[in-house]
């Protein structure tokens, strides 16, 4: 990112690494998304750093979700959501964050309700597809640029 630019001014000024990370998120390449966004995050300053970190934490949450690690998903959603919520209704944010947040929050509610109802959910199974019921109703959002 060039000095003086903000990744949140509009989508034409977005760092290519941020754009790549969002594309990977949308393609459900959550591990790769995390790697790309973490490298970007290390180079950023506030407030962009918060948005990037929140998205990468949520991406890792979905990575865990697709592998049946629902407690890991819950923890990462709870860490990432407060960071991305800082950009709610922010016209300078380069991504449409509010619909993304709504879907992640719905997933968190489903996870928390089902984790309480199922004290010992099935142990994580790497590569488990589809996720175990009743966790299968969680949606995975796609992010859009403004």
N, C-alpha and C positions, 0 to 999 in steps of 0.2 A: 504494500500500500504506500502510495506517495505521501510525503509529509504534508500535513494540512488537510488531507482528505479524510472523510469518515465513511466507513462501510455502511453507514446508516442514512446517508443523504439520499440516495436513490440507487436503483439497481445498475445503472450504467457505471457507477463508481465502485462497484464491489470488487474486492480483492479476488483474483481468479481462484485462489485456494478456498475461499469461502463458498464461491459458486460451485466448485468441484465437490466440496463436502456436502452441500445441499443436494446436488445431483445424486451423490452416493446414498444419502439418506433416503431420497425418494425412490431409489432403486433397491432399497433394503440391503445395501452393502454397509451395514452398521459398523463393522470392525474397521473397514477402510475409511469410512466417514470420520470415525474417531481419530484415526491416525493423521488424516489431512487437517482436521480442525484443531487437533492438539498442537501441531507444528505452527499453525497460524496463531493460535492462542498465545503461544510463547513469544511471539513477535508483537502482539497487540498491547495497547494501553486501554485504560477505561474510557468510555463505557463499553466499547466494542467487545472487550475481553469478557464481560459478563454474559453477553448474548452468545458468544461462541462457546464459552464453557457450558452454559446451560443446554445448548443444543447438543453438544458432544456428550454430556452426561445422559441426556434423554436417549440419544442414539445407542449408547452402551446399555441403557435400560432395555431397549427393544432387542438388542443382541442377546441379552440374558433371557428375555421373554421367549424368543424363538427357540431357545434351548431348554425351556422348562424351569428356569431359575426365577421363580416368581418373587421371592423375597428380595433377590438382587435387583429385579426390575423395580419393585416398590421403592427401595432405598435410592436408586438413581433418579427415578422420577421425582421423588421428594427433594433431592438435591438440585436438580436441574430446573424444576418449575419456578422457584422463586427468582432465579436469575433471568429467565426469559420473560417472566411477568413484569420485570422492570421496563419492558418495551411495549406493553399493552397500549393500544390507542396512540402510539407514537408515530406521527406522520413522517418522521425522518427515518424510521426503521425500513431497511431495504427489503424485508420479507413481511408477508402478511402473517403476523405472529398470533393474532387473536384466535383464528380458527384452529391453528395448530395447538395452542394452549388448551382450548376447549376439548379437543379429542384426547390429549394426553391426560387431562384432569378426569375425563370420563373413565379412561383406562385405569387410572390410579384408584378411583372409587370402586371399580369392579374388583381390582386386585385386593384392596384392603378388606372389602366385604367378604370375598371368598377366602382370603387367608385367615380371617377370624372364624369363618364357618368350617374351615378345613385346617385344623391345627397342625397336621402333619401331611401337607400335600406331597404327592409323589416326588421322590427325589429327582433332581434335574437329570435329564437324559440329553446328552449332547446330540444336537441335530434332530430333536423330537419335532416332527411335523405331522399333523397340526398340533398346536399346544393342547394340553389336557383340558377337558371340560372341568369346571365351568369357566376356565380362564380363556377359552377360545373366542369369547365374544368381544375381546379387546380389539379395537381398531388401530391400525397403524396409519398416521396421517401422512400427507404429502405437503411439502412446503412450497410456497409460491413467492416469486419476487414481485415487488410493486412495479 
